Amino acid sequence: MLPNIFRRYTNELWYIFHIPFFFFVFMVVWQPFNSPADLDMGRSLFIFNVTMMMCIILVTLLISRTVRYLLGSSVNRSWWQLLAWCALELTVITYLLALYLYLMDPSIPYFRWLPRSLEYSFLVLIFPYMAVTGACALVAAYQQPTRERDLVRFADGSRQVRLVLLKDAILYVKAQENYVRIYYLDNGNVKDYSMRSTMRAISPLLEHYGFYRCHRSYFVNPSHIVALRRDRDDAFSAELDVPGTVLPISKHVYHEIAQKL
């Protein structure tokens, strides 16, 4: 899943402004692919043409990234969608640059300008694309808000997300045949949500977030356990911080949970 940072327009601005700026500096300083000979056109137009090409890239990205932002989650759900969008942008830029160069020098056929344009787009712009995407991914990984990291997304058997909760709001999860019932706090009130799934299917998710399998039919959030009890019949239970909420605990995991608390 694509991090939320890639759904913000401020993130799109990094693509819109940094990529054209990199192109201009790279072309002027390094002058790759014998570009002065192609872009000078015998009229000392090298800097002018590089500037105009930079503007074409800027406008293309401005339109493309604004459209992408407005489309929202339909194109912002996965890394593959992001990579496909970037490839589409580079393709459009390639054809537009070739068209501009052809208009500036019609003596060279359009389809002879196209390979040169391909070098200026894919081979030059791939570096700032990678840099901006990598920087945003690092920000998402290391500066992601704690609240976002602690969101637990419950998906049903068809892998559709049905419920999203903060980890600390979840009390426990109970198995009921082909369903699981999730008990959680909402403004201090206990609520529950039934979802078609099995304990086996959601166990990896709950274990990842530190929930304990206290019983064959229960997962409990350890942050809500206030006491562990053992009665005279050698039955074990966990009392939660919600009055009247007591969950059974299997004998073989009682000591393990007690050591972890």
Order of alpha helices (4+ residues) and beta strands (2+ residues): alpha-alpha-alpha-alpha-alpha-alpha-alpha-beta-beta-beta-beta-beta-alpha-beta-beta-beta-beta-beta-alpha
